[in-house]
Amino acid sequence: MLIQGGITLPVKSFAEDVREGLGKWGQKELPSKYLYDEVGSALFEVITKLPEYGLTRAEERILRRHSGAIAEQCAAHGMVIELGSGNGRKTRWILGALAHHPSTTYCPIEISSAALVSCERELDDLPQVSIVGFEAEYLDGLTRAVARRRDGEGVLVLFLGSSIGNFDRGPGEDFLRRIRQALQPGDALLLGADLEKPLAQLLPAYDDSLGVTAAFNRNLLARINRELGGDCDLARFEHVALYNARERRIEMHLRSVEKQTVKIAGARFIFDCDETIRTESCHKYAEDESAVMAERTGFECAAQWVDNEWAFAETLFKAV
Ligand SMILES: C[S@@+](CC[C@H](N)C(=O)[O-])C[C@H]1O[C@@H](n2cnc3c(N)ncnc32)[C@H](O)[C@@H]1O
């Protein structure tokens, strides 16, 4: 279930989202969360190591250098909840810096069971940390995790890797408001956001020379074939990464190289030659944009750190 504006909505199944997204008039699209099955999560880990993909290394540099300052600001925060943790490798810096707490509860929230397992394995050697993982959507997991908060304990939410960029700007702010609603005054949110940068640097991050991002994108069709009995011919779709200047975002698409009909779970979808499915949006931000988002969503901006090698901002929000 998904709680929206106090109303509880049923979460749609993969099959329903595929039927809706591919059945659309105009731009066909699929929610990017479906990129992360076991294969997709493994490919994403490889992407983070590619020379073209500077985001992860930039954020890791910031966390390595400034986790002490982050921990100082979060002295009362014995519970750390991470939305979309992936393998959690960068989070080690924060959990390590919080080591002065007698015990920290770390709750990774992941839609991908493979990513959750690798995160729990990655961090299980931290002696003062107990890990309670949730295989869940972001807000459902957040609600379940904060319910475990002990009296007087502060909560630090991590939303790293510029995953905020997968939301359109308006819905992204709505999402931050929902996070705020789950928190109490004094709780904190650490938000990683990739900044605007020259296209010569940005585009290859989503279209690398080894073709790993292309495989990550096309795996979505392979997943449809595996899980929904689809007959997508992967050779007839190619990976496209483009910059949408109006929306200030990278978009990943799958382009049909010819006119074709695809069958999925008994339904037929017609593709024109060159028609695309949009599979992911990655919005890029101005340096001061996170602070503005904080103020509009019930937080205040407590601190910000920027990596200069690869423009990336880590911003600490305090719930007011
Ligand atoms: C871009 S990756 C970032 C991973 C990690 N935070 C990092 O910085 O490297 C996004 C992660 O969020 C997870 N994810 C995507 N959509 C989700 C959702 N709606 N609910 C929970 N997890 C989600 C994916 O499985 C993936 O591991």
The ligand as an SDF file (V2000), in Angstrom:
LIG
                    3D

 27 29  0  0  0  0  0  0  0  0999 V2000
   20.6470    4.9510   -8.1660 C   0  0  0  0  0  0  0  0  0  0  0  0
   20.6590    3.5630   -7.1050 S   0  0  0  0  0  0  0  0  0  0  0  0
   21.5480    4.2780   -5.7260 C   0  0  0  0  0  0  0  0  0  0  0  0
   22.0860    3.2520   -4.7780 C   0  0  0  0  0  0  0  0  0  0  0  0
   22.8840    3.8520   -3.6060 C   0  0  0  0  0  0  0  0  0  0  0  0
   22.0470    4.7080   -2.7790 N   0  0  0  0  0  0  0  0  0  0  0  0
   24.0580    4.6460   -4.1250 C   0  0  0  0  0  0  0  0  0  0  0  0
   24.1290    5.8350   -3.8310 O   0  0  0  0  0  0  0  0  0  0  0  0
   24.9160    4.0550   -4.8050 O   0  0  0  0  0  0  0  0  0  0  0  0
   18.9850    3.5150   -6.5160 C   0  0  0  0  0  0  0  0  0  0  0  0
   18.7150    2.3870   -5.5080 C   0  0  0  0  0  0  0  0  0  0  0  0
   17.3920    2.5920   -5.0060 O   0  0  0  0  0  0  0  0  0  0  0  0
   16.6290    1.3960   -5.1270 C   0  0  0  0  0  0  0  0  0  0  0  0
   15.2460    1.8360   -5.4560 N   0  0  0  0  0  0  0  0  0  0  0  0
   14.8100    2.3970   -6.6150 C   0  0  0  0  0  0  0  0  0  0  0  0
   13.5040    2.7220   -6.5260 N   0  0  0  0  0  0  0  0  0  0  0  0
   13.1120    2.3520   -5.2740 C   0  0  0  0  0  0  0  0  0  0  0  0
   11.8780    2.4480   -4.5740 C   0  0  0  0  0  0  0  0  0  0  0  0
   10.7740    2.9810   -5.1520 N   0  0  0  0  0  0  0  0  0  0  0  0
   11.8160    1.9940   -3.3040 N   0  0  0  0  0  0  0  0  0  0  0  0
   12.9270    1.4440   -2.7060 C   0  0  0  0  0  0  0  0  0  0  0  0
   14.1310    1.3310   -3.3280 N   0  0  0  0  0  0  0  0  0  0  0  0
   14.2250    1.7910   -4.5940 C   0  0  0  0  0  0  0  0  0  0  0  0
   17.2680    0.6100   -6.2480 C   0  0  0  0  0  0  0  0  0  0  0  0
   17.0660   -0.7830   -6.0850 O   0  0  0  0  0  0  0  0  0  0  0  0
   18.7420    1.0080   -6.1290 C   0  0  0  0  0  0  0  0  0  0  0  0
   19.4700    0.1220   -5.3320 O   0  0  0  0  0  0  0  0  0  0  0  0
  1  2  1  0
  2  3  1  0
  2 10  1  0
  3  4  1  0
  4  5  1  0
  5  6  1  0
  5  7  1  0
  7  8  2  0
  7  9  1  0
 10 11  1  0
 11 12  1  0
 11 26  1  0
 12 13  1  0
 13 14  1  0
 13 24  1  0
 14 15  1  0
 14 23  1  0
 15 16  2  0
 16 17  1  0
 17 18  1  0
 17 23  2  0
 18 19  1  0
 18 20  2  0
 20 21  1  0
 21 22  2  0
 22 23  1  0
 24 25  1  0
 24 26  1  0
 26 27  1  0
M  CHG  2   2   1   9  -1
M  END
$$$$
